[in-house]
Amino acid sequence: MRLKTALWVAAYLRRLQVEGLCAVVRRRGAEEAGAVFVRISRLDGTSDLFGPAPQSAFDAAQKVARAFAPSFVAQPAPDAEVEAYLAREIKFDPDVWIVEVDDRAGRNFLDIVAG
C-alpha cells in the first residue's frame, strides 16, 4: 500500500522545517496519488527541479516508496526554464503537486535516482 500523496507532502514539509528550510506547497494535486515535483530555488535566478523517478528506477530490493530524479540534465536551471517545464507538466497532468523550497545550497532531502 502506497502512502497518500498529501501525507507524504506533509511529512516532507515537516522534515524541511526541522532542517531549517523554508518550503511551501505551491500547487495541491490529487490527495491520493498525485505526482510530486520539488523545486529548490537557489535564490539567484536558478532552481533545481526534481520529479517522480521512472518506474524502471525501482527494483524489488528497494524499500523506497517514492524516488525522485532530476528533471534537467544540467542543474540548477534558469527559473524561466523551470517555470516552462512545470507549466507543461500541469497541462499534461492537472493533478500534480509542486513543493517549493528556498535553499542557496540546493539541499533537497529526497531519495534521488541518478539519471
DSSP file (Angstrom, degrees, kcal/mol; ACC not computed):
  #  RESIDUE AA STRUCTURE BP1 BP2  ACC     N-H-->O    O-->H-N    N-H-->O    O-->H-N    TCO  KAPPA ALPHA  PHI   PSI    X-CA   Y-CA   Z-CA
    1    1 A M              0   0    0      0, 0.0     2,-0.3     0, 0.0     0, 0.0   0.000 360.0 360.0 360.0 129.5    0.0    0.0    0.0
    2    2 A R        -     0   0    0      1,-0.1     2,-0.1    63,-0.0     3,-0.1  -0.642 360.0-107.6 -90.1 142.3    1.4    3.3   -1.0
    3    3 A L        -     0   0    0     -2,-0.3    -1,-0.1     1,-0.1     5,-0.0  -0.437  42.5-103.4 -65.3 135.1    1.4    6.4    1.2
    4    4 A K     >  -     0   0    0     -2,-0.1     4,-2.3     1,-0.1    28,-0.2  -0.303  25.2-124.5 -60.6 144.3   -1.1    9.0    0.1
    5    5 A T  H  > S+     0   0    0     27,-0.9     4,-2.9    26,-0.4     5,-0.2   0.903 108.7  55.4 -59.7 -44.2    0.5   12.0   -1.6
    6    6 A A  H  > S+     0   0    0     25,-2.0     4,-2.0     1,-0.2    -1,-0.2   0.889 110.7  45.6 -58.5 -39.7   -1.0   14.5    0.8
    7    7 A L  H  > S+     0   0    0     24,-0.3     4,-2.3     2,-0.2    -1,-0.2   0.902 112.0  50.9 -70.5 -41.2    0.5   12.7    3.8
    8    8 A W  H  X S+     0   0    0     -4,-2.3     4,-2.5     2,-0.2    -2,-0.2   0.923 111.0  48.8 -61.5 -43.9    3.9   12.3    2.1
    9    9 A V  H  X S+     0   0    0     -4,-2.9     4,-2.7     1,-0.2     5,-0.2   0.914 110.2  51.2 -63.4 -43.2    4.0   16.1    1.3
   10   10 A A  H  X S+     0   0    0     -4,-2.0     4,-1.8    -5,-0.2    -1,-0.2   0.913 112.3  46.4 -60.7 -42.3    3.1   17.0    4.9
   11   11 A A  H  X S+     0   0    0     -4,-2.3     4,-2.3     2,-0.2    -2,-0.2   0.895 112.0  51.0 -66.8 -40.1    5.9   14.7    6.2
   12   12 A Y  H  X S+     0   0    0     -4,-2.5     4,-2.3     2,-0.2    -2,-0.2   0.913 109.2  50.3 -64.3 -42.9    8.4   16.2    3.7
   13   13 A L  H  X S+     0   0    0     -4,-2.7     4,-2.2     1,-0.2    -1,-0.2   0.890 110.1  51.1 -61.6 -38.9    7.5   19.7    4.7
   14   14 A R  H  X S+     0   0    0     -4,-1.8     4,-2.5    -5,-0.2    -2,-0.2   0.912 108.4  51.5 -64.7 -42.5    8.0   18.8    8.3
   15   15 A R  H  X S+     0   0    0     -4,-2.3     4,-1.7     1,-0.2    -2,-0.2   0.920 110.6  48.5 -59.6 -44.1   11.4   17.3    7.5
   16   16 A L  H  <>S+     0   0    0     -4,-2.3     5,-2.7     1,-0.2     4,-0.3   0.897 109.8  52.2 -63.5 -40.0   12.4   20.5    5.7
   17   17 A Q  H ><5S+     0   0    0     -4,-2.2     3,-1.5     1,-0.2    -2,-0.2   0.913 106.9  52.6 -62.3 -42.6   11.2   22.6    8.7
   18   18 A V  H 3<5S+     0   0    0     -4,-2.5    -1,-0.2     1,-0.3    -2,-0.2   0.862 107.9  52.0 -60.5 -35.8   13.3   20.5   11.1
   19   19 A E  T 3<5S-     0   0    0     -4,-1.7    -1,-0.3    -5,-0.2    -2,-0.2   0.486 121.6-110.1 -79.9  -3.2   16.3   21.2    8.8
   20   20 A G  T < 5S+     0   0    0     -3,-1.5     2,-0.3    -4,-0.3    -3,-0.2   0.678  71.2 138.3  85.0  18.5   15.6   24.9    9.0
   21   21 A L      < -     0   0    0     -5,-2.7     2,-0.5    -6,-0.1    -1,-0.3  -0.714  53.2-125.7 -99.1 149.5   14.5   25.4    5.4
   22   22 A C  E     +A  102   0A   0     80,-0.8    80,-2.6    -2,-0.3     2,-0.3  -0.815  40.7 163.0 -91.1 125.7   11.6   27.4    4.2
   23   23 A A  E     -A  101   0A   0     -2,-0.5     2,-0.3    78,-0.2    78,-0.2  -0.997  13.9-177.8-145.6 147.5    9.2   25.4    2.0
   24   24 A V  E     -A  100   0A   0     76,-2.3    76,-2.8    -2,-0.3     2,-0.8  -0.960  34.2-112.7-140.1 157.3    5.6   25.8    0.8
   25   25 A V  E     -A   99   0A   0     -2,-0.3    74,-0.2    74,-0.2     3,-0.2  -0.849  31.5-179.5 -88.9 111.9    3.1   23.8   -1.3
   26   26 A R  E    S+     0   0A   0     72,-2.4     2,-0.4    -2,-0.8    73,-0.2   0.818  71.2  18.0 -82.3 -32.7    2.7   25.9   -4.4
   27   27 A R  E     -A   98   0A   0     71,-1.6    71,-2.0    -3,-0.1     2,-0.5  -0.978  69.3-147.3-144.3 127.4    0.1   23.6   -6.0
   28   28 A R        +     0   0    0     -2,-0.4    69,-0.1    69,-0.2    68,-0.1  -0.802  24.2 178.5 -92.8 132.0   -2.0   20.9   -4.4
   29   29 A G        -     0   0    0     -2,-0.5    67,-0.2     1,-0.2     2,-0.2  -0.112  47.8 -25.2-108.9-151.4   -2.8   18.0   -6.6
   30   30 A A     >  -     0   0    0     65,-1.8     4,-1.6     1,-0.1    -1,-0.2  -0.453  53.8-142.5 -65.6 128.8   -4.7   14.8   -6.1
   31   31 A E  T  4 S+     0   0    0     -2,-0.2   -25,-2.0     1,-0.2   -26,-0.4   0.860  94.5  41.9 -60.6 -38.5   -4.8   13.8   -2.4
   32   32 A E  T  4 S-     0   0    0    -28,-0.2   -27,-0.9   -27,-0.2    -1,-0.2   0.928 136.4  -9.4 -80.0 -48.1   -4.4   10.1   -3.1
   33   33 A A  T  4 S+     0   0    0    -29,-0.2    -2,-0.2   -28,-0.1    -1,-0.1   0.032  76.5 149.8-151.0  33.9   -1.9    9.7   -5.8
   34   34 A G     <  -     0   0    0     -4,-1.6    62,-0.2     1,-0.1     2,-0.1  -0.435  51.1-107.6 -71.5 147.3   -0.8   13.0   -7.5
   35   35 A A        -     0   0    0     -2,-0.1    62,-3.4    58,-0.1     2,-0.5  -0.456  33.4-138.8 -70.4 147.7    2.7   13.2   -8.8
   36   36 A V  E     -b   97   0A   0     60,-0.2     2,-0.4    -2,-0.1    62,-0.2  -0.939  16.2-170.7-116.0 130.7    5.1   15.5   -6.8
   37   37 A F  E     -b   98   0A   0     60,-2.2    62,-2.8    -2,-0.5     2,-0.5  -0.972   9.5-157.1-115.2 134.4    7.6   17.9   -8.3
   38   38 A V  E     -bC  99  50A   0     12,-2.7    12,-2.5    -2,-0.4     2,-0.5  -0.955   4.1-164.8-116.8 121.4   10.1   19.6   -5.9
   39   39 A R  E     -bC 100  49A   0     60,-3.0    62,-3.0    -2,-0.5     2,-0.8  -0.918   3.8-161.0-107.3 124.1   11.6   22.9   -6.9
   40   40 A I  E     -bC 101  48A   0      8,-2.9     8,-2.3    -2,-0.5     2,-0.5  -0.889  12.3-152.1-105.6 103.9   14.7   24.0   -4.9
   41   41 A S  E     -bC 102  47A   0     60,-3.3    62,-2.6    -2,-0.8     6,-0.2  -0.634   8.8-161.6 -78.3 125.4   15.1   27.7   -5.5
   42   42 A R        -     0   0    0      4,-2.5    -1,-0.1    -2,-0.5     5,-0.1   0.487  35.1-126.9 -83.1  -3.4   18.8   28.8   -5.2
   43   43 A L  S    S+     0   0    0      3,-0.4     4,-0.1     1,-0.1    61,-0.1   0.735  92.0  88.8  64.6  24.9   17.6   32.4   -4.7
   44   44 A D  S    S-     0   0    0      2,-0.5     3,-0.1    60,-0.0    -1,-0.1   0.124 117.9 -80.1-133.6  18.3   19.9   33.6   -7.5
   45   45 A G  S    S+     0   0    0      1,-0.4    34,-2.5    33,-0.1     2,-0.3   0.497 106.7  91.2  92.6   4.5   17.5   33.2  -10.5
   46   46 A T  E     - D   0  78A   0     32,-0.3    -4,-2.5    33,-0.1    -2,-0.5  -0.912  50.6-173.6-129.4 159.6   18.2   29.4  -10.8
   47   47 A S  E     -CD  41  77A   0     30,-2.7    30,-3.1    -2,-0.3     2,-0.4  -0.986  22.9-129.8-147.2 154.3   16.5   26.3   -9.4
   48   48 A D  E     -C   40   0A   0     -8,-2.3    -8,-2.9    -2,-0.3     2,-0.4  -0.847  27.1-159.7 -97.1 144.2   16.9   22.6   -9.2
   49   49 A L  E     -C   39   0A   0     -2,-0.4    22,-3.0   -10,-0.2    23,-0.5  -0.994   9.0-174.7-131.0 130.9   13.8   20.6  -10.2
   50   50 A F  E     +CE  38  70A   0    -12,-2.5   -12,-2.7    -2,-0.4     3,-0.1  -0.973   6.0 175.5-124.6 137.4   13.0   17.0   -9.2
   51   51 A G  E     - E   0  69A   0     18,-2.4    18,-2.6    -2,-0.4   -14,-0.2  -0.713  46.7 -53.3-128.1-179.7   10.1   14.9  -10.4
   52   52 A P  E     - E   0  68A   0      0, 0.0    16,-0.3     0, 0.0    -1,-0.1  -0.304  58.4-119.5 -58.7 135.4    9.0   11.3  -10.0
   53   53 A A        -     0   0    0     14,-2.6    14,-0.2     1,-0.1     5,-0.1  -0.441  37.9 -95.0 -70.2 149.2   11.7    8.8  -11.0
   54   54 A P    >   -     0   0    0      0, 0.0     3,-2.4     0, 0.0     4,-0.3  -0.304  32.1-112.9 -63.3 151.8   10.7    6.5  -13.8
   55   55 A Q  G >  S+     0   0    0      1,-0.3     3,-1.7     2,-0.2    -2,-0.1   0.806 115.3  67.7 -55.4 -30.9    9.3    3.1  -12.8
   56   56 A S  G 3  S+     0   0    0      1,-0.3    -1,-0.3     3,-0.0    -3,-0.0   0.668  88.4  67.7 -65.7 -14.3   12.4    1.4  -14.2
   57   57 A A  G <  S+     0   0    0     -3,-2.4     2,-0.4    10,-0.1    -1,-0.3   0.647  88.0  80.3 -79.3 -14.7   14.4    3.0  -11.4
   58   58 A F    <   -     0   0    0     -3,-1.7     2,-0.3    -4,-0.3     9,-0.0  -0.729  58.1-178.5 -94.4 140.1   12.6    0.9   -8.8
   59   59 A D    >   -     0   0    0     -2,-0.4     3,-1.2     1,-0.0    -2,-0.0  -0.890  42.1-104.0-129.4 167.9   13.6   -2.7   -8.1
   60   60 A A  T 3  S+     0   0    0     -2,-0.3    -1,-0.0     1,-0.3    -2,-0.0   0.762 116.8  58.8 -62.4 -26.0   12.2   -5.3   -5.7
   61   61 A A  T 3  S+     0   0    0      2,-0.0    -1,-0.3     0, 0.0     2,-0.2   0.737  85.8  94.5 -77.6 -22.4   15.1   -4.8   -3.2
   62   62 A Q    <   -     0   0    0     -3,-1.2    -4,-0.0     1,-0.1     0, 0.0  -0.472  54.9-165.0 -74.4 140.4   14.4   -1.1   -2.7
   63   63 A K        +     0   0    0     -2,-0.2     2,-0.5     0, 0.0    -1,-0.1   0.109  49.7 123.0-106.4  18.3   12.2   -0.1    0.2
   64   64 A V        -     0   0    0      1,-0.2     3,-0.1    47,-0.0    -2,-0.1  -0.703  45.0-165.3 -87.2 126.4   11.7    3.4   -1.1
   65   65 A A  S    S+     0   0    0     -2,-0.5     2,-0.4     1,-0.3    -1,-0.2   0.872  79.7  19.0 -77.1 -37.8    8.0    4.4   -1.5
   66   66 A R        -     0   0    0    -14,-0.0     2,-0.4   -64,-0.0    -1,-0.3  -0.998  67.7-176.5-134.6 136.7    8.9    7.5   -3.6
   67   67 A A        -     0   0    0     -2,-0.4   -14,-2.6   -14,-0.2     2,-0.3  -0.965  11.3-149.4-130.9 151.5   12.0    8.3   -5.5
   68   68 A F  E     -Ef  52 112A   0     43,-3.2    45,-3.4    -2,-0.4   -31,-0.1  -0.867   5.6-162.9-123.0 153.0   12.9   11.4   -7.5
   69   69 A A  E     -E   51   0A   0    -18,-2.6   -18,-2.4    -2,-0.3    45,-0.1  -0.959  36.6 -93.6-130.3 149.1   15.0   12.1  -10.5
   70   70 A P  E     -E   50   0A   0      0, 0.0   -20,-0.3     0, 0.0   -22,-0.0  -0.381  25.4-150.4 -60.4 137.9   16.4   15.4  -11.7
   71   71 A S  S    S+     0   0    0    -22,-3.0     2,-0.4    -2,-0.1   -21,-0.1   0.659  81.4  46.7 -84.2 -17.4   14.1   17.0  -14.3
   72   72 A F  S    S-     0   0    0    -23,-0.5     3,-0.1     1,-0.1   -23,-0.1  -0.949  73.7-138.5-124.9 145.6   17.0   18.7  -16.1
   73   73 A V  S    S+     0   0    0     -2,-0.4     2,-0.7     1,-0.2    -1,-0.1   0.943  99.7  44.8 -64.9 -47.7   20.4   17.3  -17.1
   74   74 A A  S    S-     0   0    0     -3,-0.1    -1,-0.2    -4,-0.0    -3,-0.0  -0.877  93.2-139.3-102.5 112.4   22.2   20.4  -16.0
   75   75 A Q  S    S+     0   0    0     -2,-0.7     2,-0.1    -3,-0.1   -27,-0.1  -0.947  76.2  46.1-119.4 143.8   21.1   21.7  -12.7
   76   76 A P  S    S-     0   0    0      0, 0.0   -28,-0.2     0, 0.0   -35,-0.0   0.508  79.0-169.7 -75.7 158.2   20.5   24.3  -11.5
   77   77 A A  E     -D   47   0A   0    -30,-3.1   -30,-2.7    -2,-0.1    -2,-0.1  -0.790  33.4 -84.8-112.0 156.2   18.5   25.6  -14.4
   78   78 A P  E >>  -D   46   0A   0      0, 0.0     4,-1.9     0, 0.0     3,-0.7  -0.315  39.0-120.3 -58.6 142.6   17.3   29.1  -15.1
   79   79 A D  H 3> S+     0   0    0    -34,-2.5     4,-2.7     1,-0.2     5,-0.2   0.837 111.8  58.9 -55.3 -36.2   14.0   29.9  -13.3
   80   80 A A  H 3> S+     0   0    0    -35,-0.3     4,-2.1     1,-0.2    -1,-0.2   0.893 106.6  47.6 -62.9 -39.2   12.2   30.6  -16.7
   81   81 A E  H <> S+     0   0    0     -3,-0.7     4,-2.3     2,-0.2    -1,-0.2   0.889 111.5  50.6 -67.7 -38.9   13.1   27.1  -17.9
   82   82 A V  H  X S+     0   0    0     -4,-1.9     4,-2.5     2,-0.2    -2,-0.2   0.924 110.4  49.4 -64.3 -44.6   11.8   25.6  -14.7
   83   83 A E  H  X S+     0   0    0     -4,-2.7     4,-2.4     1,-0.2    -2,-0.2   0.909 111.0  49.5 -61.3 -43.2    8.6   27.5  -14.9
   84   84 A A  H  X S+     0   0    0     -4,-2.1     4,-2.0     2,-0.2    -1,-0.2   0.908 110.9  50.4 -63.0 -41.9    8.0   26.5  -18.5
   85   85 A Y  H  X S+     0   0    0     -4,-2.3     4,-2.1     1,-0.2    -2,-0.2   0.933 111.5  47.5 -61.3 -47.1    8.7   22.8  -17.6
   86   86 A L  H  X S+     0   0    0     -4,-2.5     4,-2.5     1,-0.2    -2,-0.2   0.879 108.5  55.0 -64.0 -38.1    6.2   23.0  -14.7
   87   87 A A  H  X S+     0   0    0     -4,-2.4     4,-2.1     1,-0.2    -1,-0.2   0.903 108.7  48.5 -61.4 -41.2    3.6   24.6  -17.0
   88   88 A R  H  X S+     0   0    0     -4,-2.0     4,-2.2     2,-0.2    -2,-0.2   0.903 111.0  50.6 -65.0 -40.7    3.9   21.7  -19.4
   89   89 A E  H  X S+     0   0    0     -4,-2.1     4,-3.1     2,-0.2    -2,-0.2   0.909 110.2  49.2 -63.7 -41.7    3.5   19.2  -16.6
   90   90 A I  H  < S+     0   0    0     -4,-2.5    -1,-0.2     2,-0.2    -2,-0.2   0.894 111.1  49.9 -64.8 -40.1    0.4   20.9  -15.3
   91   91 A K  H  < S+     0   0    0     -4,-2.1    -1,-0.2    -5,-0.2    -2,-0.2   0.894 115.7  43.3 -64.0 -39.6   -1.1   21.0  -18.8
   92   92 A F  H  < S+     0   0    0     -4,-2.2    -2,-0.2     1,-0.3    -1,-0.2   0.897 134.0  14.0 -71.9 -42.8   -0.3   17.2  -19.1
   93   93 A D    ><  -     0   0    0     -4,-3.1     3,-1.4    -5,-0.2    -1,-0.3  -0.852  60.2-170.8-140.0  98.8   -1.5   16.2  -15.6
   94   94 A P  T 3  S+     0   0    0      0, 0.0    -4,-0.1     0, 0.0    -3,-0.1   0.552  81.6  71.8 -69.2  -4.9   -3.6   18.7  -13.6
   95   95 A D  T 3  S+     0   0    0    -66,-0.1   -65,-1.8   -62,-0.1   -66,-0.1   0.294  71.7 123.4 -92.1  10.4   -3.2   16.5  -10.5
   96   96 A V    <   -     0   0    0     -3,-1.4     2,-0.3   -67,-0.2   -60,-0.2  -0.353  52.8-140.4 -73.8 152.1    0.4   17.3   -9.9
   97   97 A W  E     - b   0  36A   0    -62,-3.4   -60,-2.2   -69,-0.1     2,-0.4  -0.843  10.3-159.2-103.5 146.4    1.8   18.7   -6.7
   98   98 A I  E     -Ab  27  37A   0    -71,-2.0   -72,-2.4    -2,-0.3   -71,-1.6  -0.980   5.7-171.6-128.8 121.2    4.5   21.4   -6.6
   99   99 A V  E     -Ab  25  38A   0    -62,-2.8   -60,-3.0    -2,-0.4     2,-0.5  -0.945   9.2-157.0-109.3 128.8    6.6   21.9   -3.5
  100  100 A E  E     -Ab  24  39A   0    -76,-2.8   -76,-2.3    -2,-0.5     2,-0.4  -0.914   9.4-174.2-110.6 132.9    8.9   24.9   -3.5
  101  101 A V  E     -Ab  23  40A   0    -62,-3.0   -60,-3.3    -2,-0.5     2,-0.6  -0.974  16.0-145.4-124.8 135.9   12.0   25.1   -1.2
  102  102 A D  E     +Ab  22  41A   0    -80,-2.6   -80,-0.8    -2,-0.4     2,-0.2  -0.909  39.6 139.0-102.2 117.7   14.3   28.0   -0.7
  103  103 A D    >   -     0   0    0    -62,-2.6     3,-1.4    -2,-0.6   -60,-0.1  -0.777  40.4-157.6-160.4 113.1   17.9   27.0   -0.2
  104  104 A R  T 3  S+     0   0    0      1,-0.3    -1,-0.1    -2,-0.2   -62,-0.1   0.805  98.9  55.0 -59.4 -30.0   21.0   28.6   -1.6
  105  105 A A  T 3  S-     0   0    0      2,-0.0    -1,-0.3     1,-0.0   -63,-0.1   0.612 108.5-124.6 -81.6 -11.9   22.9   25.4   -1.1
  106  106 A G    <   +     0   0    0     -3,-1.4     2,-0.1     1,-0.2    -2,-0.1   0.706  47.3 165.9  78.9  19.7   20.4   23.3   -3.1
  107  107 A R        +     0   0    0      1,-0.1    -1,-0.2     2,-0.1    -2,-0.0  -0.449   8.6 167.4 -69.4 142.1   19.7   20.8   -0.3
  108  108 A N        -     0   0    0      2,-0.1    -1,-0.1    -2,-0.1     3,-0.1   0.629  30.3-145.2-130.1 -25.2   16.6   18.7   -1.0
  109  109 A F        +     0   0    0      1,-0.2     2,-0.3   -94,-0.0    -2,-0.1   0.857  54.5 133.6  57.3  38.9   16.4   15.7    1.4
  110  110 A L        -     0   0    0    -42,-0.0     2,-1.0   -43,-0.0    -1,-0.2  -0.767  69.5-106.9-111.6 159.8   14.9   13.5   -1.3
  111  111 A D        -     0   0    0     -2,-0.3   -43,-3.2   -45,-0.3     2,-0.4  -0.813  47.7-160.9 -83.6 106.3   15.7    9.9   -2.4
  112  112 A I  B     -f   68   0A   0     -2,-1.0     2,-0.5   -45,-0.2   -43,-0.2  -0.766  13.3-154.3 -99.0 133.2   17.3   10.8   -5.7
  113  113 A V        -     0   0    0    -45,-3.4     2,-0.1    -2,-0.4   -56,-0.0  -0.921  29.2-116.2-102.2 125.6   17.8    8.3   -8.5
  114  114 A A              0   0    0     -2,-0.5   -45,-0.0     1,-0.2     0, 0.0  -0.372 360.0 360.0 -63.2 135.7   20.7    9.1  -10.8
  115  115 A G              0   0    0    -42,-0.1    -1,-0.2    -2,-0.1   -46,-0.0   0.436 360.0 360.0 -88.5 360.0   19.5    9.9  -14.3
